[in-house]
Amino acid sequence: MSGHSKWHSIRHKKGANDAARGKIFTKHANLITIAARNGGDPESNPALRLAIENAKKENTPNKNIERAIKKGTGEDKTASALVEATFEGYGPGGVALLVDTLSDNRNRIVSGVRVAFSKNNGNLGENGSVSWMFHRKGVITLEVEKKKIEEVEMIAIENDAEDVLYEETSNKETTEIEIICDPKEVFTLQKILQDECNIEVNAKITMVAENSISITTEAEAKKLLKLIEALEDTDDVIAVHSNADIKTELMEKIMQET
């Protein structure tokens, strides 16, 4: 499973101060703006619907969400022109990294991303150096009781899931499941799982690597997570994708020490 995704989730469970919350709201607004470029109606635009749902989970104000949709659809004529750019590079352990950005100032974001890489044991690469490893997918995550694993797997397979991954949690009675599917089907599958299994299901559309690199030592994991955190905290960065696989147990141990 994707280590940086779990890191992102655990970080936000720890809470955030006002400045950090402001950055979180801005990143959610940018994700909504991107999704809204393909239509401002959440019912016919699954990516937008997911972006709005995820923003609300982190208490993004409704006015921020509405403004972001108008920027994306072009309804807000006063909005600055925002340009998407993806940067590629490598982190500790040879981990591949994709950094998605949305900015009205390319020079600023190039400088910010370069500094984050150089100061945190990373190397900014050329276009195409790692992007070939990644594909846009729908990703659904849920934690279920062990007795429900077979039921969840069957539902996923019957609804054309491409892959189902498992990982033990600190709670020995449950298992964390990650389901990979076509981005166009992610919301439908999320709703089916919620309705039929009566459990909380998180869904997103993201970049998934063909193969992962396992990070097993605490020292190496800390270096990688420091780089990912620096990139995520860089202004105008909206998402960081990696092919790192860090076990939840190691991730939680590191978080307890911070």
N, C-alpha and C positions, 0 to 999 in steps of 0.2 A: 504493500500500500504506500501511497505517497506521503513521505515523511513531513514535507513542508506543510501539507494541508492539515495534518494533525497538530503541528506546531502552531499554526494560525488559530485553530480552534481553541487550544489550551491557553494560548496567550490571552484571548478575549474573555475566557472564563475567569481570568484573574482580575478582570475589571480594567478601567482606564480612566485617566484624569480628563479634565475638560479639553486640554489641548489634543490629547490622543483621540478623544471622541470626535473632535472636529475633523481630524484627518480621516477617521473611519467614515464619517458622514460624507465627506468629499469623495472618497474612493467609491462608495456605493452610488453616489450621484453620477459619477463618471461612467460607471458600469451601466447604469440605467440609460444614460445619454447614448452610449454606443448601441445598446439593444434597441432603443427607440428609433434608430436610423432605419430600421426595417419595418417600422409601423408603430404607431402610438397606442394601439389597442391591445392590452394584455391578453384578451381572450383569443386573439388570432396570432399573437406573437409570444410563443412559449419562453423565448429567451428574456423578453421584457418582463413577463410574469414572474419568472424565477428571480430576476434581478430585484424586482420590487419586493417580493417575499423575503429575500435575504436581507435587504435593506431594513425592512420592518422588524426583522428578528433582532437587529442591533439598534432598534429604536431611532432610526433615521426619521426626522420630522417629515410629516406629509407635505409641507410646503417645499422642502428640498426635493422630494420625489417628483412633485408636479412640475417644478421648475426644470428638473433634469429631463423629463419627458419632452417638454416644449423645446428644449435645446436640441434634443435628438431629432425631433420631427421637423425642425426649422421654424416652428411657430413663433419662437422667441427670436425676433429679428435683431435684438440688441446683444445677443450672446456672442462672445468671442469665438473665432474659428478655432475649433479643436482638431488637432491632427493626431491620429493613432500612429504609434511606432513600437516595434518590438526589437529588443536588444538580446543578443545571445552571448553566452560565455560559459565558463567552467568554474566550479567551486572546489573546495578541498575534497580529496578523494576522487577527483576526476568526474564529479557530478555535473551533469549538463543542466544549464539554467536558461529559461526563457523569461524575459522581463517585459510585460505589456505596459505601455504608457499611453497617456492621453494628455496632451498639453497644448497651450497656445504659444509656447516658446520652446522650439526644438533645441536651441543652444543650451538653455537651462537644464533640460532633462538629460541631454547628452552628458553634460558636465556632472550632474548629480549621480547618474548611473555609473559613470567611469570612476568617480571617487569612491563610491560604495564598494565596487569590485576591488580597486587597488588597495584600499585600506583594510580589507577583510579576507586576505588570502585567496582572492579570486582573479580571474583573467577574462577581460572583455574580449569576445571573439568577433570574427567577421560574419556578415550576413550569410546564412546557410550553414554555418559551422555546426549547429546542433538542432536547428528547426526540423530537419528531416526525420529526427527521432520521434517527433510529437505529432499527434492527431487530435482534432477537436472532437470531444466525446461528452455524452451525458454521464454524470457520476452521481450515484445514489448511495448514501451511507446510512446505516442503521445498526443499532445494538439490540440483539434479540436473545431471548432465553434459548438455551441449547436445544430444547425440545421443539422449538419453532424453526430451526435452521432448514430442515427439509421442506417445510411449507413455503418459506420465503424463496428458497432456491427454485422450487417448482414454478412458483408464480413468475419469477424472473425469466426462467427458460421459456415458459409458455408465451411470454410477451417479448420474445426476441432479444433478450439480453445477450450481449456479446461475451461477457465474462463475469464470473462471480468469485470474489476473493474473500478469504476469511483470516481473522487474526484474533487470538485469545486476548481477553481484557484482564485488568487487575481483579475484576469480579469473576470468579471461577464459574459462576452460573450462567454467564452470558458470553456471546461471541460478537465481534464487530464484523459486519458484512459490508463489502463495497461492490456495487454492481455497475458495470460499464455498459452503456447502451448508445444507440444513435441519438444525437442531440435533439432531434425532432420528436423523439418518443419519451424524453426524460420526465416531462411533467405528467404525461399519461400514466407511466409506470409508477411514479411517485404516488399518485392518487390511488391507483389500484392497491398498492402495498398498504397505504394508510387505511383504506376502507376495509380490506380483507383481513389484515393482521392487527388492526387497531393499535398501532404503535407510531411513534414519531419517526418521520423519514426526512432526511435532509437531501436536497438535490441541487445540482449546479451543472453548468456547462463550462468545461475547462479543457486545457490541453493535457493529454495523457501520453506518456512515453511508451514506446513499444517494449522496451526492456528497462529494468531498474538496476540500480547499483546499491548493494546492501552496505549500510554504514553501521558497524558493530561496536566500535570503541567510543567511549564517552568523550575522549579528547577530540576525535575527528568530528563527532556529531556536534559538539559545542562550536567548533570552528565554522561548520557549515551553517548551523542555525544562526550564528552571529551575522554571517554574510546575508542570509535570507532576510533576517530582521532589518538589517541596514538598508537593503533594497526596498523592502515593504514600507519602510519609514521615509523613503526618499519622495519628495514632492512630485506629484504627477504620475507615480508608479501605481497602477491599479491592480496588478496581479503578478505573482512570481510563481513559475512552474518549474518543477525539477523532476529528475528521474531517481531521486534518492528514496531509499526504503529504510526507514528507521523504526524499529519496533516500539510499540506504545509504551512498554515497560521502561525502556531506556529514555524515551521522551519524557515520561512523567517523572523519572528520577532527576533528570536535568532541570525540569521546572521546579521541583521541590527545593533545589539548591539556589534558585534565583530569587 
